[in-house]
Amino acid sequence: MKTNIISLVIDIGGSKFITGLVTNTGEVLCQQRRLWTDISPLGIITDIKKAAFALLQANPQYRPTAMGLTIPGLADPESGVWTESSFSGIRNLPIGRIMEEEFSLPVHIDNDVRACALAENKFGCCKGIDCFIWITVSNGIGSCIFANGKVYYGADGNAGEIGHVVVEEGPGARPCKCGLSGCAEMYASGRGLVRNYIALGGQYIIDGEPANAKSIDALARCGDITAIQTYELEGIYLGRIIGMAVNMINPRKVVIGGGVSLGFDLFRSSLERTLKTHIYKNANPNLTVEQTAFGYNAALMGAAALCFD
């Protein structure tokens, strides 16, 4: 494959989106991060079109041959339909067809976590590994099972919803929008981490802004005891759900991405301690757990991987 094949890529996030141009060797030629002006189906489509055209006009030396989009929520890669997303209220949006008509390029879409797993296998730390789990820990929690050299989709295309494994039970368990209570997403996502911090006695406001994972991370690195305890708890919750998945799937590696993964060093020790008490060690003797090397660009790389898969 020639090294000058280029894809136009869009990483669709909850509060922002990133447009970029990426080669088939994983080189990011350029990228731009923007906030949504209107989180609605029409607003999202309009924002993506404007940003993508602006990127192409600013970089006329690059001519993409395909377009890739990572979808937060449920997506049907065969039909190019964005099936559902709780943050935007989108249902059954034919985003693939819309973008094909607009840019005259073949368009590839998929759930962002599955795309991240493809990128890790094509460009990252899972090259040559045919069985691993990719977990995103951000505003929500999702995962992709990569088995026998390909993404496992499940009977209805929705495999990997590890964020909805129940980790707390009883009348005080936090309700989740999925209809269950006590889901890992309510305790170990970025939102869950903030709630844990406040429940442990932390501040609602940090440096004049509502507490978030980034500001709690900074406090932990400065020695704040409550923030440190919050990340200890993060490792425990993630260790529980990863242990369950490992016992079921027997992967060679677990890779953690998403915004919360930037604090991996803060919760790694508690995660590893928890894993030791939750996995069948003799059945998984070579398991490793690590942070993605892509950082915030994981989904952007995933959008490119969709084009070159």
GIFENZI-V141035 format. One record per pair of residues at least 6 apart in sequence whose C-alpha atoms are under 8 Angstrom apart, sorted by the first residue. I is the first residue (numbers start at 1). J is the second residue. D is the distance in Angstrom with one decimal. If there is no record, write none. Layout:
{{I,J,D} {I,J,D}}
This chain:
{{3,23,6.9} {3,24,6.2} {3,25,6.3} {4,23,6.4} {4,24,7.3} {5,23,5.6} {5,24,5.8} {5,64,7.1} {5,65,7.0} {6,21,6.5} {6,22,5.6} {6,23,4.4} {6,24,6.3} {6,62,7.4} {6,63,6.7} {6,64,4.6} {6,65,6.1} {6,66,7.3} {7,21,5.7} {7,22,5.4} {7,23,6.2} {7,24,7.6} {7,64,4.8} {7,65,5.9} {7,66,5.0} {7,67,5.5} {7,68,7.0} {7,304,6.1} {7,307,6.7} {8,19,7.5} {8,20,6.0} {8,21,4.8} {8,22,6.8} {8,52,7.9} {8,64,5.7} {8,65,7.8} {8,66,6.3} {8,67,4.6} {8,68,6.4} {8,304,7.6} {9,19,5.7} {9,20,5.2} {9,21,6.0} {9,22,7.1} {9,67,5.6} {9,68,4.8} {9,69,5.9} {9,300,6.5} {9,303,5.5} {9,304,6.0} {10,17,7.0} {10,18,5.6} {10,19,4.6} {10,20,6.5} {10,48,7.8} {10,67,7.9} {10,68,6.3} {10,69,4.7} {10,70,6.5} {10,300,6.5} {10,303,6.5} {11,17,5.5} {11,18,5.0} {11,19,6.5} {11,69,6.0} {11,70,5.2} {11,71,7.4} {11,112,7.8} {11,299,5.7} {11,300,5.1} {11,303,6.8} {12,18,6.7} {12,69,7.2} {12,70,5.9} {12,71,5.9} {12,72,6.6} {13,71,7.9} {13,72,6.4} {14,72,7.5} {14,87,6.4} {14,88,7.8} {14,139,7.8} {15,35,6.1} {15,36,6.3} {16,33,7.0} {16,34,5.5} {16,35,4.2} {16,36,5.5} {17,33,5.9} {17,34,5.5} {17,35,6.4} {17,36,7.1} {18,31,6.7} {18,32,5.5} {18,33,4.4} {18,34,6.3} {18,300,7.2} {19,31,5.5} {19,32,5.4} {19,33,6.6} {19,48,8.0} {19,51,6.9} {19,52,6.3} {19,55,7.4} {19,300,7.8} {20,28,7.2} {20,29,7.4} {20,30,5.5} {20,31,4.0} {20,32,6.4} {20,55,7.4} {20,300,7.4} {21,28,6.1} {21,29,5.5} {21,30,5.6} {21,31,6.6} {21,64,7.5} {22,28,4.5} {22,29,5.7} {22,30,7.5} {22,301,7.6} {22,304,6.2} {23,29,7.4} {23,304,7.5} {24,304,7.3} {24,305,7.7} {24,308,6.3} {25,123,7.3} {26,123,6.0} {26,301,7.0} {26,304,7.7} {31,55,7.9} {32,55,7.8} {36,43,7.8} {36,44,7.0} {36,47,6.8} {37,43,6.9} {37,47,7.1} {38,44,6.6} {39,88,5.8} {40,88,5.7} {40,89,7.1} {40,90,7.2} {41,88,7.4} {41,89,7.9} {41,90,6.0} {41,93,7.5} {45,95,7.8} {49,99,8.0} {49,102,7.9} {56,62,7.6} {65,105,6.4} {65,106,7.6} {66,105,5.2} {66,106,5.1} {66,107,6.1} {66,108,7.8} {66,307,6.2} {67,105,6.3} {67,106,6.2} {67,107,4.7} {67,108,6.2} {67,303,7.9} {67,304,7.8} {67,307,6.7} {68,107,5.7} {68,108,4.8} {68,109,5.8} {68,303,4.6} {68,304,5.9} {68,306,6.0} {68,307,5.8} {69,107,7.7} {69,108,6.4} {69,109,4.8} {69,110,6.9} {69,303,5.1} {70,109,5.8} {70,110,5.5} {70,111,5.7} {70,112,4.5} {70,115,6.6} {70,299,6.5} {70,300,7.5} {70,302,7.0} {70,303,5.4} {71,82,6.9} {71,109,6.9} {71,110,5.8} {71,111,4.6} {71,112,5.0} {72,85,6.4} {72,111,6.0} {72,112,5.7} {73,82,7.9} {73,83,7.6} {73,84,5.8} {73,85,4.6} {73,86,7.2} {73,111,6.1} {73,112,7.7} {74,82,6.4} {74,83,5.2} {74,84,5.0} {74,85,6.4} {74,111,6.1} {74,158,7.2} {75,81,5.9} {75,82,4.6} {75,83,5.0} {75,84,7.0} {75,109,7.4} {75,110,5.5} {75,111,5.5} {76,82,6.5} {76,83,6.6} {76,109,7.6} {76,110,6.6} {76,157,7.6} {77,108,6.8} {77,109,5.3} {77,110,5.1} {79,94,7.8} {79,96,7.6} {80,94,6.0} {80,95,6.3} {80,96,4.4} {80,97,6.6} {80,107,7.7} {80,108,6.9} {80,109,5.9} {80,110,7.9} {81,92,5.9} {81,93,5.5} {81,94,4.3} {81,95,5.8} {81,96,6.3} {82,90,7.5} {82,91,6.9} {82,92,5.5} {82,93,5.0} {82,94,6.2} {82,95,6.3} {83,90,7.4} {83,91,5.3} {83,92,4.3} {83,93,6.4} {84,90,5.4} {84,91,4.6} {84,92,6.3} {85,91,6.9} {96,107,5.7} {96,108,6.9} {96,109,6.8} {97,107,7.7} {99,105,7.8} {99,107,6.9} {100,106,5.9} {100,107,5.9} {107,307,7.8} {108,303,7.9} {108,306,6.0} {108,307,6.1} {109,303,7.4} {109,306,7.0} {110,306,7.6} {112,299,5.9} {112,302,7.1} {112,303,7.9} {113,134,7.1} {113,135,7.1} {113,136,6.4} {113,142,6.5} {113,143,5.9} {113,144,6.0} {113,299,7.4} {114,134,7.8} {114,143,7.3} {114,144,5.2} {114,145,8.0} {114,151,7.0} {114,302,7.8} {115,299,6.6} {115,301,8.0} {115,302,4.2} {115,303,6.2} {115,305,6.8} {115,306,6.4} {116,134,7.3} {116,298,5.7} {116,299,5.3} {116,301,6.9} {116,302,4.4} {116,303,7.9} {117,133,7.6} {117,134,5.5} {117,144,6.4} {117,146,7.0} {117,151,7.8} {117,302,7.2} {118,151,7.5} {118,302,6.2} {118,305,6.0} {118,306,7.3} {118,309,7.6} {119,298,7.4} {119,301,5.7} {119,302,4.7} {119,304,7.6} {119,305,5.2} {120,126,5.4} {120,127,7.0} {120,292,7.8} {120,302,8.0} {121,127,4.6} {121,128,7.1} {121,129,7.1} {122,305,6.9} {124,292,7.8} {124,293,7.1} {124,294,7.7} {125,292,7.5} {125,293,7.5} {126,132,7.7} {126,253,7.9} {129,149,7.5} {129,252,7.4} {130,146,6.8} {130,147,5.7} {130,148,5.2} {130,149,4.2} {130,150,7.2} {131,145,7.6} {131,146,5.3} {131,147,4.4} {131,148,6.0} {131,149,6.6} {131,250,8.0} {131,251,5.1} {131,252,5.9} {131,253,7.4} {132,145,6.4} {132,146,5.3} {132,147,6.7} {132,251,4.6} {132,252,5.5} {132,253,4.9} {132,254,5.8} {132,255,7.7} {133,143,6.8} {133,144,5.7} {133,145,4.9} {133,146,6.0} {133,251,6.6} {133,253,6.5} {133,254,4.8} {133,255,6.3} {134,143,5.4} {134,144,5.2} {134,145,6.7} {134,146,7.8} {134,254,5.9} {134,255,4.9} {134,256,6.0} {134,257,7.5} {135,141,7.1} {135,142,5.8} {135,143,4.2} {135,144,6.6} {135,254,7.4} {135,255,6.2} {135,256,4.8} {135,257,6.1} {135,258,8.0} {136,142,5.3} {136,143,6.1} {136,256,5.9} {136,257,4.7} {136,258,4.8} {136,261,7.9} {137,188,7.5} {137,189,5.5} {137,190,7.1} {137,256,7.2} {137,257,6.2} {137,258,4.8} {137,259,6.5} {137,260,5.6} {137,261,6.4} {138,189,5.5} {138,190,5.3} {138,258,4.9} {138,259,5.1} {138,260,5.6} {138,261,7.9} {139,189,5.6} {139,190,5.0} {139,191,6.0} {140,163,7.1} {140,185,5.7} {140,189,5.2} {140,190,7.0} {140,191,7.7} {141,161,7.7} {141,162,6.9} {141,163,4.6} {141,184,7.7} {141,185,5.5} {141,188,7.8} {141,189,5.8} {142,160,6.4} {142,161,5.3} {142,162,5.6} {142,163,5.5} {143,160,4.7} {143,161,6.1} {143,162,6.0} {143,163,7.8} {144,151,7.1} {144,152,7.4} {144,159,7.2} {144,160,5.1} {145,151,6.1} {145,152,5.5} {145,153,7.9} {145,159,7.6} {145,160,6.3} {146,152,5.8} {152,159,6.9} {153,159,5.1} {153,160,7.9} {162,184,7.7} {162,241,7.0} {163,183,6.4} {163,184,5.0} {163,185,4.7} {164,178,7.7} {164,180,7.8} {164,183,4.7} {164,184,5.8} {164,185,6.3} {165,183,5.4} {165,184,5.8} {165,241,6.9} {166,180,7.9} {166,181,7.1} {166,182,5.1} {166,183,4.3} {166,184,5.9} {167,182,5.7} {167,183,5.8} {167,184,5.6} {167,237,7.1} {167,240,7.5} {167,241,7.7} {168,181,7.8} {168,182,4.5} {168,183,7.0} {168,184,7.9} {169,181,7.3} {169,182,5.7} {173,181,5.6} {173,182,4.6} {174,181,5.3} {174,182,5.1} {174,183,7.5} {174,186,6.4} {175,181,4.1} {175,182,6.3} {175,183,7.7} {175,186,7.6} {176,182,7.2} {176,183,6.5} {176,185,7.9} {176,186,6.6} {184,237,6.9} {184,238,7.8} {184,241,7.6} {185,192,6.6} {186,192,4.8} {187,193,6.1} {187,195,7.5} {187,196,6.9} {187,234,7.8} {187,237,7.3} {188,234,5.6} {188,237,6.2} {188,238,6.7} {189,260,7.4} {190,212,7.2} {190,213,5.7} {190,259,7.7} {190,260,6.1} {191,212,7.6} {191,213,7.8} {193,213,6.7} {193,230,6.8} {193,231,7.8} {193,234,6.8} {194,211,6.6} {194,212,5.8} {194,213,6.4} {194,216,7.8} {196,230,6.2} {197,203,7.8} {197,216,7.9} {197,226,6.7} {197,227,6.4} {197,230,5.4} {198,204,6.5} {200,226,6.5} {200,230,7.5} {201,226,7.0} {202,226,6.2} {202,227,7.4} {203,211,7.1} {204,210,5.9} {204,211,5.6} {205,211,5.3} {206,215,6.9} {213,260,6.6} {214,260,7.9} {216,227,5.7} {217,227,7.0} {217,263,6.4} {219,227,6.0} {219,228,8.0} {220,226,7.8} {220,227,4.7} {220,228,4.9} {220,231,8.0} {220,266,7.8} {221,228,8.0} {228,266,7.4} {231,266,6.0} {231,267,5.2} {232,266,7.4} {232,267,5.4} {232,270,5.6} {232,271,7.9} {233,267,7.8} {233,270,7.6} {234,267,6.3} {234,271,7.7} {235,267,4.7} {235,268,6.3} {235,269,7.4} {235,270,4.9} {235,271,4.0} {235,272,7.7} {235,274,7.5} {236,270,5.8} {236,271,5.4} {236,274,5.7} {237,271,7.8} {238,271,6.4} {239,270,7.8} {239,271,4.7} {239,272,6.8} {239,273,7.9} {239,274,5.1} {239,275,5.1} {239,278,7.7} {240,274,6.6} {240,275,6.8} {240,278,6.6} {242,275,7.4} {243,275,5.5} {243,278,5.1} {243,279,5.1} {244,278,7.2} {244,279,7.2} {246,279,6.9} {246,284,7.8} {247,279,5.9} {247,280,6.4} {247,283,8.0} {247,284,7.9} {250,283,7.4} {250,284,6.2} {251,284,7.8} {251,287,6.9} {252,284,7.9} {252,286,6.5} {252,287,5.1} {252,288,6.8} {253,287,5.4} {253,288,4.9} {253,289,5.8} {253,290,7.8} {254,287,7.6} {254,288,6.3} {254,289,4.7} {254,290,6.5} {255,289,5.9} {255,290,5.1} {255,291,5.6} {255,292,5.9} {256,289,7.6} {256,290,6.2} {256,291,4.9} {256,292,5.8} {257,291,6.2} {257,292,5.4} {257,295,6.9} {257,298,7.2} {258,295,7.3} {258,296,6.8} {258,298,7.8} {259,295,7.7} {259,296,6.8} {261,291,6.5} {262,291,7.9} {262,295,7.1} {264,291,6.6} {292,298,7.6} {294,301,7.8}}
